[in-house]
Amino acid sequence: MARTTQVRTYTVREGLLDEWAQRWKAEILPLRLEWGFAIGGAWVDREHNQFVWLISYEGPETFAERNAMYWDSPARKSMDLDPAVEGRGTPAGRPCDAAVQLRHHTRRRAPAYRPGTVPSPACG
């Protein structure tokens, strides 16, 4: 299959951006890597309260098929961290989510940027 890359932009509720980024790095990132996805970078845009990241997959399944497998995995289901579900996302039950807006832009080839050229990486 061809490599597919998505630019994902999550608008996070005010005051929860740092918490979202920390949980993404600690929980979502390792599981995505385990499922064979590549992460091209992740950034926080404080001015717009957004979390932006690049995710790619190139393997025997399509991106959509592999993504569905990831979401159906017991490890992902047990996280209680869904950017699209209001009222979920933190152990305390406060929404650390992007219920307001999720945008995924899909490309069928590698991103047209040079690593290290985007300022303020949030997550290593």
C-alpha positions in Angstrom: 0.0 0.0 0.0 1.1 3.6 -0.5 2.1 5.7 2.4 -0.7 7.8 3.7 -0.1 10.9 5.9 -2.7 12.9 7.8 -2.3 16.3 9.4 -4.6 16.2 12.5 -5.7 19.4 14.1 -7.5 19.2 17.4 -9.0 22.3 19.0 -8.9 21.6 22.7 -11.0 23.2 25.5 -9.4 26.2 27.1 -7.1 25.3 30.0 -6.7 21.6 29.0 -4.2 21.9 26.2 -1.1 20.9 28.3 -3.0 18.0 29.8 -4.1 16.8 26.4 -0.6 17.0 25.0 0.8 15.1 28.1 -1.8 12.3 27.8 -1.3 12.1 24.0 2.5 11.6 24.5 2.1 9.1 27.4 -0.8 7.0 26.0 -1.6 7.6 22.4 1.9 7.9 20.9 3.3 4.6 22.2 0.2 2.7 21.1 0.2 4.3 17.6 3.8 3.3 17.2 3.0 -0.2 18.4 0.4 -0.5 15.7 2.9 0.5 13.0 2.0 4.2 12.6 4.8 6.8 12.2 4.5 10.2 13.9 6.1 13.0 11.9 5.7 15.5 14.8 3.3 17.1 17.2 2.9 20.7 18.1 0.9 22.9 20.4 -0.6 26.1 19.0 -1.4 28.0 22.2 -2.8 31.1 20.4 -5.6 28.9 18.9 -5.7 26.3 21.6 -4.8 23.6 19.1 -2.9 20.4 19.1 -1.5 19.5 15.7 0.2 16.3 14.7 1.3 14.3 11.7 0.5 10.6 11.5 1.5 8.2 8.7 1.0 4.6 7.8 2.5 2.4 5.1 1.8 -1.3 5.3 -0.3 -4.2 4.0 -3.6 -2.5 5.0 -4.9 0.9 4.0 -4.6 3.7 6.5 -8.3 3.5 7.2 -8.2 -0.3 7.8 -5.2 0.0 10.2 -6.8 2.9 12.0 -10.0 0.9 12.6 -7.9 -2.0 14.0 -6.1 0.5 16.3 -9.5 1.9 17.6 -10.9 -1.6 18.1 -7.9 -2.7 20.1 -8.5 -3.4 23.8 -5.6 -1.1 24.8 -7.2 1.8 22.9 -10.7 1.1 24.2 -9.4 1.1 27.8 -7.8 4.6 27.6 -11.0 6.6 28.1 -9.4 9.3 26.0 -11.3 10.2 22.8 -10.8 13.6 21.3 -14.2 13.4 19.6 -16.4 12.6 22.7 -17.4 15.4 25.0 -17.1 14.8 28.7 -14.4 12.1 28.4 -10.6 12.3 28.4 -9.3 12.7 31.9 -9.4 10.4 35.0 -11.3 13.1 36.8 -14.0 13.1 34.1 -13.2 16.6 32.8 -13.2 16.8 29.1 -9.6 17.0 27.7 -10.9 16.7 24.2 -11.4 18.3 20.9 -15.2 18.0 20.8 -15.4 21.4 19.1 -13.3 20.6 16.1 -11.3 17.8 14.6 -9.7 18.2 11.2 -7.8 15.4 9.4 -6.1 16.2 6.1 -4.9 13.1 4.3 -2.0 13.0 1.8 -1.0 9.9 -0.2 2.7 10.7 0.0 5.3 11.9 2.5 4.8 15.4 4.0 6.4 18.2 2.1 8.4 19.7 5.0 11.8 19.1 6.4 11.9 17.7 10.0 13.1 20.4 12.4 11.7 23.3 10.4 8.5 23.7 12.4 8.9 25.7 15.6 7.8 24.7 19.1 7.5 20.9 19.0 5.2 19.9 21.8 6.0 16.2 22.1 9.6 15.3 21.3 
